[in-house]
Amino acid sequence: MQIRIDGKSVSVRMSRDAGGDTRPAVVCIHGAGGNKTHWLGQFRALGEAARVVLVDLPGHGGSDGSPCESVEEYAAFMRALLAADELELENRGVVLAGHSLGGAVAMEVALGGYPAAGLVLAATGARLRVMPAFLEAMRNSEPADWIDMVGGMLYGPGVSDEALTLMRRELLATPGAVFANDFTAADRWDAMSRVGDIDVPTLVVSGTADQMTPEKYARFLAQTIPGAALHLIEGVGHMPMLENPDGFNAALLSFVRSLPSREPDGGAMGA
């Protein structure tokens, strides 16, 4: 479906449920240069446990406009999206699930005061420095010129040839300027001194073979965000929800089901 946010058309996929359903909503935010299809495995798996909302950020996938130039601007967009009447989120507990750059956006939304019921932070960190060689290549050439450099770091060692072929096809279909914009935004963002202020239940997920956001990034988040839980997936790289959807979904489902249920008026009923 397409909805209007700040005059721009935004592409959203949302699961349906019966009127008055008090199950939480899981809103999934993709990473740099990505799109909502990265979360399709979770869209299918969470159907019985939550309303699921997948979104293409501005300038990505089926959404109009240009990509936002900073994590803070993406967070402002997400706050506007979360308030959209079409999503019917007002009386639900909302879990923000973000991958990589999307995880930074989710944290920024929470730090800005949005009353999230929980955060799921996948393959991300409190600071997302990008190798200067990556940024230089993305700013000055098209994906065909640097695809192997980046692509070789996205997945763990056990990824299938089919997955690599699909990844290469998607990277080639995305304008280089979108990648350059998003990775620059990630590189400039730093919440190392602020993530300790996050005060909502948080699940941190990391692959032990992630070269782009190594395990130590996840451990810092889990140790710094009060009460955060850490879930490591062995042998998985930077795309845990695609590389090991069963393991990722099991952790996600367990986390969502652990959250307090909500009364129809939005109040918590207890665990």
Secondary structure, DSSP 8 states (H G I E B T S, - for coil): -EEEETTEEEEEEE----TT----EEEEE--TT--GGGGHHHHHHTTTT-EEEEE--TTSTT--S---SSHHHHHHHHHHHHT-GGG--TTS-EEEEEETHHHHHHHHHHHTT---SEEEEES--SB----HHHHHHHHHS-HHHHHHHHHHHHS-TT--HHHHHHHHHHHHHS-HHHHHHHHHHHHH-B-TTTGGG--S-EEEEEETT-SSS-HHHHHHHHHHSTT-EEEEETT--S-HHHH-HHHHHHHHHHHHHHS-EE-TTS-EEE-
